[in-house]
Amino acid sequence: EVLRSDLCVCSKLWMADAAPGDVLEACERTLSETGLDYLDCFLVHWPVQWTKESKLVSPELGGQFAFEPVHTGRDLDALLATWRAMEALVDKGLVKGLGVSNFNLKQLTHLIEHARIKPALNEIELHPYLSQPTLVRFCEDQDIHIVAHSPLGKPGYKKAVDPCLLKDPVIVGLAAWLDKTPAQVALRWAVQKGWTPIPKSLTPQRIAANFDVVSWRLPKKAMEVIDSLNRGHRYTKPAWYPFDETEYPKDIELPKTQPEVIRGTVDPATGEYRNKFYRPGKVLHSDITIKPGILRNLATRAKDLLPASCLDAPNFLVTDDVCDRAFGGKVLAGLKAAGLQVEKVVIPSDEIDEAGVSGTEKYKTTAVLSRCYDEILGKGINKHSCIISMGGGVVNNICGMIAGTLYRGIGLVHITTTTMGMADAAIDFKQAVNHTLGKNLIGCYYPASNIIIDTEVLAHLAPRHILNGVAEALKHGLAQSAELTELIVKPFRERGVAAACADADVLSSIVKACIEYKVPTLIYYTSSDLNEMAPQYGHAVGHAVEYTSYHDGVTAPLLHGEAVSIGMCVSADIALVMGLCDEGCVRATYEACETVGLPVHVPATMDLEAVKAKMMYDKHFVKKPTMGLPTKLGKLHTLPTAEGPSFMIEVDADVIDAALMRNAARRDRQRLLGEKDLQAAALPSRPANLKSWTEEAFKAEEARPLTERLESKESGSPERPTVSTNAFGLKDGRDEPFSPILRRGYSSTTNLASEASEQPAAISVNGVELESAFFLKFIKSSEDLQAINDFRSGYMKFRQGEHKGADGEITDLSGGLSDEPTARPLPTLLCMCCN
């Protein structure tokens, strides 16, 4: 006797019954026709809805229908409404479990996020020609069982142009070797994957054979060979459901289950732009809300934007000095007007820092983090408290560390106020502070529940800070999309840097576009290392340049985006040296960065060996620096590996040397000759002997123009015009837009206007500024370059009080400068520099 409890009976909701009001009637009709009291599982047949008048007109080829669609799977809210009506069937006891059929990742994700009952299974087309690895992996991570329909490739219904799975030489060969049928091999492959295949047959002999797939196994090698047959071929292509397989990248090699861009939506009622990022299978989810003026309306909006659990808990608004003066009082008042308990914590920042603009980077330290811990814990929190960060990327990162570590994780909301935060720093799960050995070396993964972007605040931002974030947006363009690159560069090219930076619509469009390209790299982070290399493009070099600019004592500190811009240009040079791209790609990279007003050259005062040394602390460094490298604008190079295409390219030290030399050659030709278009520079490509080439390139590209320059000075030729202000007419402590200066010790109370007319102090070598001496006098070979680097190192030790020898006498640090007429005893030299 077979008991009802021994059976698992499943049925499906037909598309014409998908309206929420029709679901109960459809289920009751199924129960009546089968004579059952309940169903074990009730599935949504397709993620579409037809009108009630739609009907079957012919049983041929699996069924021909006259139908009129209500929606075809893209209306996620309509799918959710149908699902909630299905959930009511469980509540009534008519159904024990629910499932779906032919749902894709986007539909499943929306359902899981908003539904009360998660689908127990997803029935999808699966066979060796269509293995859908990303969708399967997502379902497995979510404990959604996989049911494989058409596991034999629909031999009874396939079209003439369709390949025959059961005649595939691999399947046939394995069947002969194992003494099985091709169908049994295909079914055993699915069973061994952990799926439930449901083949269709009307022949008793074949039905019996299809059951004989449990008592034996395919060898591991056979499974791997069958896996390799995947060609993404669908046999089931109904007229009523357009499988959304078109939004794949046009110019980069992404996995075929990952979209290149995920568009946001605009709420028609409020005008708020919305997007989100998350990671399937992990508790990592952040919503993004963009609305100009939203900070002015916190009294009515705050409770919607913050986690519900924090509404009755003590919360903390963490900001920096500069941001506090601009917005702190109004934001705090708005939060309190909404009925929230909020205390304010202010971290230090400089109105004018070493880089000549307001900044918080030097306070992104464990010491400041510890002080915040002390203040917040001292005032009292609980597990429902929320940290509300208000500021740029530094503040967002510090607050991420606070929220991610206090009580092992409390609430976190970002109010990001800079283009850097809006385009990059806040749009991530990564939180970090700096260490004395490098940038972002101490951190964690922790999501903000919401990232709030009010583009009105950008009107308060200095132009250099605006470009700081534009650089991060441009990074995604250069690495992922030529189309995005053009969207960013075009307004700067057509209107100029100053006008583009002042246009709120331009900045808003750049921020939204950048988010839409970055979101897929976060959601699909584990599916391809592109999702690590694209957001880090230019950073392997850029981080080293940025860190060195703050710590070498002679270079003007660079903002993060400025250093990344330089890093992207050097990365393009690296790709050229390695033969991965052509000169056109390099030129396009430099031109894109220059057009938006970003620096493209390693500063002249910076020791290239120090940059290379700092690259060892990059998080992707194992035995060699590892980075993403371009093959053309908007596309990164891939390497074939056993796990699939890899975008992580190891780079030899000699290649980095050559690329840095190319960058320096461009810099010095542009500086000495006043060239805007460097196409005529004809920088050499990489020959076979790389080490000897770098020396020859250095001599060819440096010595000749330097000699010409010196001759023109001696003959009284007119000097080229110098640039006295940057593109915005701002006197930011630099004599050229991005030329290096000696670091100045600004305090948080320094007034920019009062300091604007002062010129930075310079290190003089016998009356000649060190910068001029470095390029115009001493450099004739790489040995002279090393001598100058040794001198700089010794000079910095002198400035730091390390100049005394064992006998207490001044140590002579001038050895190595071979030009006898200008060499003098070092004590005289140092007295000139230390007035």
C-alpha positions, 0 to 999 in steps of 0.5 A, a space after each residue: 500500500 502506498 500512503 499519501 505521505 510516501 508521495 511528493 506531488 508537485 504542480 504548477 501555476 499556469 501563466 493565465 492564472 498568475 494574477 494574485 486574485 486568481 492563484 487560490 482558485 487555480 490551486 483549488 482547481 488542481 486539488 479538485 482534479 487530482 482528488 488531493 487535500 494538499 500539494 507538496 510543492 506548487 511552482 510558478 511555471 514561468 516568470 510571466 503573466 498572461 491574460 485570462 483569455 490566453 489558451 492552448 490551441 494545439 498540442 503539437 511540439 509541446 503545445 501551441 498557444 494563443 496568448 496575450 502577455 501582461 508582463 514577460 518577467 521584467 516586472 519584479 513587483 508583479 512577480 512578487 505579488 503573485 508569490 505573496 498570493 502563493 504564500 497565502 496557500 501555505 498559510 491555508 494548508 493547501 500547499 506545503 512548499 513553494 517553488 519556481 521554474 525558469 527564474 533567473 538570478 535577478 528574479 530570484 534575488 528580488 524574491 528572496 529579498 522581499 518574500 516571506 517564504 523562500 523558494 524550495 526549488 528552481 526548475 531550469 533547463 540544464 544539460 551538458 550543453 547548458 550548465 548555467 554555473 552562476 545561476 546554479 551556484 547562487 541557488 546552491 548558496 541559497 539552499 534552493 534545490 535544482 530541478 533540471 528539465 530537458 536534461 537530454 536536450 529535448 530530442 523529441 522537440 529539437 529544431 533541425 538547427 539544434 545540436 543533438 546532445 545524445 549524438 555528441 561524440 564525447 557523450 557517445 564515447 563515454 557511454 560505450 566505455 561505461 556500457 551505458 546509453 548516452 541518455 544514462 550518461 547525461 542523466 548521471 552527470 546531472 544526478 552526480 551534480 546534486 540536481 534532480 533531472 526530469 526526463 520525459 519519455 513515453 517508452 517503458 524501456 527508456 523509462 526503466 533505463 532512465 531510472 538506472 542512474 543511481 547505482 554507479 558513478 561517472 569518474 571525476 575525469 569524465 565529469 570534467 570532460 562533460 563540463 567542458 561541453 557547455 556552450 550556452 545552448 538553449 533548446 527551450 525558447 518559448 515565444 512568451 519568455 525572452 531569456 534576458 541574455 543580451 546585457 553582456 559586455 561589449 568590450 570586456 570578457 566578463 563571465 556570461 552570467 554577469 551584466 556589465 552595467 546594472 541601471 538604477 531606477 528613479 522613484 516617480 513619487 519622490 524623484 529619488 535615484 535608487 540602486 543597490 549592491 549585495 553579494 549572494 549567499 552572504 549578509 552583505 547588502 547596501 542600498 544607494 539613495 541619490 536625491 538632491 536636497 535630501 539632507 535638507 529634509 532629514 526631519 521627514 526622511 531620516 527614519 526611512 533611511 536608517 535601520 529600523 532597529 536603531 530608531 530607539 537606540 543611541 546613535 552617533 553622527 561621525 564627521 570631520 572638522 571641515 564637514 562639521 562646519 559646513 553641514 554638521 549642525 543642520 544634519 544633526 538637527 534634522 536627525 533629532 527632529 526625526 525623533 532619533 537619539 544622536 550624538 556627534 563625534 568630530 574627527 580632525 581634518 585640515 582646512 588646508 593640508 600638505 596637498 594644499 586643499 582641505 583634507 583628512 587623509 593623514 587622520 585615517 589612522 589607528 590612533 584616530 580610530 581608537 579615539 573614536 572608540 573611546 568617545 563612543 563607548 564612553 557615551 554609551 551604545 547598544 547592539 542596535 546603535 547606528 554609526 552615521 558617517 558624514 564626509 568623504 572617503 576617509 570618514 566613510 572608511 573610519 566609520 566602517 571600521 567603527 561600525 564593523 568592530 564595535 560590538 562585533 558589528 552595529 548599524 552603519 549608514 553613509 552620508 557621503 559628501 565628496 565625489 570620491 565617496 560617491 563614486 568609490 569609497 562609500 560604494 563598497 563593503 571594504 573599510 580600512 585605515 592606514 598603517 605607517 607601512 602603507 595605505 589601507 593595510 588594516 580593514 574589514 568587510 562590512 556593509 552600510 545599510 544605506 548610502 545617502 548621496 545628496 549631490 547639492 553638497 558638491 557645490 561646497 567642494 574644492 575643484 581638486 576634490 571634485 577631480 579626486 572622485 572623477 579619477 575613480 569614475 574614470 578608472 571604471 571607464 578605462 578598465 571596463 567601458 569606452 562608452 563610460 570613458 566618453 561619458 566622463 571625458 566629453 563634458 570636460 573636453 567640450 566645456 573645459 575643466 572649470 565649467 564641468 566641475 561646476 555643473 551639478 548635472 555633469 557630476 550627478 551623471 558621472 556619479 550615477 554612471 560610475 555606480 552602475 558600472 561598479 555595482 556588478 563588480 561588487 555583486 559578482 565579486 567571486 565569479 571573476 577576478 575582473 571584479 577585483 582588478 577593474 576597481 583596482 585599476 591603476 592602484 598598484 602604482 597609484 597607492 605607491 605614488 600617493 604614499 611616497 608623496 606624503 612621506 618622502 619629504 620633498 614631493 607635494 602630497 597627491 590626493 588619492 585620485 590624482 595618484 590613481 590617475 598617474 597609476 593608470 597612465 603608468 599601467 598603460 605604459 606597462 601594458 605597452 612594454 609587455 606588448 599587450 596594447 599599442 601606443 594608441 591605447 597609451 595615448 588615449 589613457 593619457 589624453 583622457 586623464 589630462 582632459 579632465 584635469 588630472 595629473 599623468 606623470 610621476 612628480 619630478 621630485 619623487 624617487 622612482 625606486 621608492 615608488 617601486 619599493 612601496 609597490 611591495 605592500 600592495 595587497 595583490 603583491 605575492 612574488 611580483 606586482 600584480 595588476 590589471 592591464 589594458 589591451 585597449 580603451 575600456 578592456 583589460 587583458 586576460 590570461 587563460 587559466 585552469 579556473 577560467 580567464 584571469 585578469 591578474 597580470 604579474 609584472 617583472 621589475 624590469 618592465 616597471 622600470 621601463 614604464 616609469 622611464 617612459 612616463 618620466 620621458 613624457 613628463 620632461 619632454 612636455 615640461 621642457 618643450 611645452 608640448 601639449 600633444 606628445 604624439 611627436 615624441 615617438 617614445 620607443 617600444 620595447 625591444 628584446 633586451 629590456 635592461 639595455 633598452 631602459 638605459 638607452 631610452 633614458 639617454 635618448 629621451 632625456 639627454 638630447 632635449 636637455 642639451 637642447 634646452 641648455 643651449 637655448 638658455 645660453 643663447 638667450 632664446 625666449 623661455 616658454 610661458 609658465 603656467 601660474 595658476 591651475 585650470 580653476 584660477 586657484 592659488 593652491 600652494 603650487 606654482 603649476 596645476 600639479 607640479 610638485 613643491 616642497 611639503 609645507 606644514 599647514 595647520 587646521 587653522 591656516 587661512 588659504 587666502 592669507 597664504 596664497 601669495 607665499 611661494 613654497 620654500 625650495 631646496 637650493 643646490 649652490 643657488 640652483 633649485 634642487 628640481 632644476 639641478 636634478 633635471 638640468 644639470 646632473 642627469 647624464 646617466 642612470 648612475 647620476 640618477 642614483 647619485 641624486 637619489 642618494 643625496 636626497 636621502 642623505 639630505 632628509 636624514 640631515 633635516 630629521 637630525 640624523 646627520 651626525 657621524 659617530 664622532 659627532 661631526 657633520 657627515 659629508 652627504 655630497 659624494 656622487 655629484 660629479 660636476 666639479 665646478 658646482 660641487 661645494 662642501 656640504 655644510 655650505 649647501 645645507 646652510 643655504 637650505 635651512 634659513 
